[in-house]
């Protein structure tokens, strides 16, 4: 994990990956960037799940989530494989 702080600006980069084979539950996430600037918070998150045969597969891609003051904009896309 990489973390940078400059005044009120905080940037965090995180990556979480899980890969599973057959007969198991697979859950993995990729959290690309999270930025906070004063009262402005911009979060970009991507969650990806890859599963083999005979498992429950759940995956989501949260493209952008932006908070600016009282303004909240969320874009979400969910992909499912089974």
N, C-alpha and C positions, 0 to 999 in steps of 0.2 A: 504494500500500500504506500502511496505517495501522498504527502500532505504538505501544503504550502499555505502560509499565513502572511499576509501583508496588510497591516492596519486592520480594517474591518473586513478585508477580503479573505475568504477561506475557500480553498479549492481542494477537494479530496477525490482521488482516483482509486477505485476499488474494482477488483475483478474476482468473481467467484465462479468456478467451473466444476461441474460434477458430471461424470460420464459413467453410465451403468450398462451392464449387459442384460442378457435374458433373465426372466424370472424375478426381477427386482423393480422397485419404484425408482424412477429417475427424476431428479430435481436439480436444476442448475440455474445459476443466475449470473448475469454480467452487468455490473453496475458501473456504467461508463464514467460519468462525471457528475459531481455535485458541487454547485457553486453558490456561495452566499455573499452578497454585496450589500451591506447595510440592511435595509428592509427588503431588498430584492433577493429573492431566492429562485434559482433556476436549477432544476434537477433533470438530468437525462438518465433514464434507467432502461436497461434491456435485460429481460429475463428469458433464457432459452433452456428448454428441456429436450433432451434426446434420449429416447428409450428404445430398447430392443424388442424382441418378440415376446408376446404374452405378458405385457406390462401395462400399467396405467401411465399414459403420457399426458403431461400437462405443461404447456409452454405459453408464455406471454411475452409480448414485446411492448414495453411502455416507452414510447418514443420520446415524448417531451412533456414535462410538467413544469409550468412556470407560475411563480407567484410574484406579483409586483404590487406592493401595497395591499389593497383589498381586491385586486384583480387576480382571478385564478383561471388559468387555461390548462386543460389536460387533454392530451391526445393519447389514446390507447388502442393497441391492436393485439388481438389474441389469436395465436395459431395453435391448432391442436392436431397431434398425430396419435394414432393408436393402432 
